[in-house]
Amino acid sequence: MISTYLSNVLLILSWIFIFFGILGIYKFKNIYARLLTSSNIDTVAFITIIFALIIRSGLSELSIRLVIILIFMLLTGPVSNHIIARSAYLNGIPSKEDDEEI
């Protein structure tokens, strides 16, 4: 009973993170700020969703698989975002928009 309630709270919390992340992506004009916002929200929402699923499934083979997926995503998420930002930098995308004040 409590585990179902806790997992539901974590799932709702992940949707709140995703909602504010989408607002942050639309708020920023800079591609690097958008990338930072999307990567942080993606990681935080993913962690809360995985924890909710682990709590809901209990101690089983599925929870071990979810922990492995969580570790994999925590290792590869920052690397992929770094590759995207580096590619944007090497292609000459400016860090500031032309219409922004310095």
Backbone torsions as a table, in degrees:
resi	resn	phi	psi	omega
1	MET	NA	-50.9	-179.1
2	ILE	-69.4	-35.9	179.7
3	SER	-66.3	-37.2	176.9
4	THR	-66.4	-42.5	178.1
5	TYR	-62.5	-45.2	-179.8
6	LEU	-64.7	-40.9	178.6
7	SER	-67.0	-36.4	176.1
8	ASN	-65.2	-39.8	177.8
9	VAL	-63.9	-41.6	178.4
10	LEU	-65.9	-37.8	177.1
11	LEU	-65.7	-41.0	177.0
12	ILE	-65.6	-40.4	177.7
13	LEU	-62.4	-37.8	177.9
14	SER	-65.6	-37.3	176.8
15	TRP	-66.8	-34.1	176.1
16	ILE	-66.1	-42.6	176.1
17	PHE	-59.6	-44.5	-179.6
18	ILE	-63.7	-41.6	179.7
19	PHE	-61.6	-47.9	179.7
20	PHE	-68.7	-29.4	175.5
21	GLY	-66.5	-40.4	177.3
22	ILE	-65.3	-40.0	176.4
23	LEU	-62.7	-40.0	178.5
24	GLY	-65.6	-37.3	178.6
25	ILE	-64.7	-40.8	179.1
26	TYR	-74.6	-24.3	-178.0
27	LYS	-73.3	-42.2	-175.5
28	PHE	-82.3	142.7	177.9
29	LYS	-98.9	-21.1	-177.3
30	ASN	-80.7	134.7	-178.4
31	ILE	-65.9	-32.9	-178.8
32	TYR	-72.9	-37.0	175.7
33	ALA	-67.8	-37.6	176.8
34	ARG	-65.0	-40.8	179.1
35	LEU	-65.2	-41.0	177.8
36	LEU	-62.9	-45.2	179.8
37	THR	-63.1	-45.9	-177.4
38	SER	-66.9	-37.1	-179.6
39	SER	-70.5	-39.3	178.8
40	ASN	-66.6	-46.0	-179.0
41	ILE	-67.0	-38.7	178.1
42	ASP	-59.8	-45.1	-178.8
43	THR	-67.7	-46.4	-178.0
44	VAL	-65.8	-44.0	179.6
45	ALA	-65.9	-39.1	179.2
46	PHE	-64.4	-41.6	179.0
47	ILE	-62.4	-44.1	-179.7
48	THR	-67.7	-36.1	177.8
49	ILE	-66.5	-43.6	179.4
50	ILE	-64.4	-42.2	177.2
51	PHE	-62.8	-38.8	177.4
52	ALA	-63.0	-41.2	178.7
53	LEU	-69.1	-35.9	177.4
54	ILE	-65.8	-43.1	178.8
55	ILE	-64.4	-40.5	-178.1
56	ARG	-69.6	-35.9	-177.3
57	SER	-81.7	-19.1	-179.0
58	GLY	77.0	-170.0	179.8
59	LEU	-83.6	101.9	-178.3
60	SER	-151.6	-176.0	177.1
61	GLU	-64.8	-34.4	178.8
62	LEU	-63.6	-40.2	179.5
63	SER	-67.2	-33.1	176.0
64	ILE	-66.9	-41.3	176.8
65	ARG	-63.6	-39.2	178.3
66	LEU	-65.0	-37.5	176.8
67	VAL	-65.4	-40.1	177.2
68	ILE	-63.8	-42.0	176.7
69	ILE	-63.3	-40.6	178.8
70	LEU	-62.1	-45.3	179.0
71	ILE	-62.5	-43.5	178.8
72	PHE	-60.6	-44.9	-179.3
73	MET	-69.0	-35.1	177.9
74	LEU	-68.4	-27.6	177.8
75	LEU	-83.7	-36.7	-174.1
76	THR	-93.1	-22.8	-178.8
77	GLY	-61.1	-52.4	178.5
78	PRO	-63.7	-33.3	179.7
79	VAL	-66.5	-44.2	-180.0
80	SER	-66.1	-38.2	177.7
81	ASN	-68.3	-35.2	176.3
82	HIS	-65.4	-40.4	179.4
83	ILE	-64.1	-40.7	178.3
84	ILE	-65.3	-44.2	179.5
85	ALA	-66.1	-39.6	178.8
86	ARG	-66.2	-39.6	177.7
87	SER	-64.1	-40.6	177.3
88	ALA	-64.8	-40.4	179.3
89	TYR	-66.3	-43.8	-179.0
90	LEU	-70.0	-24.7	176.6
91	ASN	-85.0	1.7	173.6
92	GLY	85.3	19.6	176.7
93	ILE	-73.5	122.4	-175.5
94	PRO	-69.2	153.7	179.9
95	SER	-80.6	-16.7	177.0
96	LYS	-125.0	144.4	176.6
97	GLU	-74.5	156.7	-178.4
98	ASP	-66.6	-31.4	-176.2
99	ASP	-88.4	-0.7	177.4
100	GLU	-83.3	147.2	176.2
101	GLU	-80.5	146.9	-179.5
102	ILE	-88.3	NA	NA
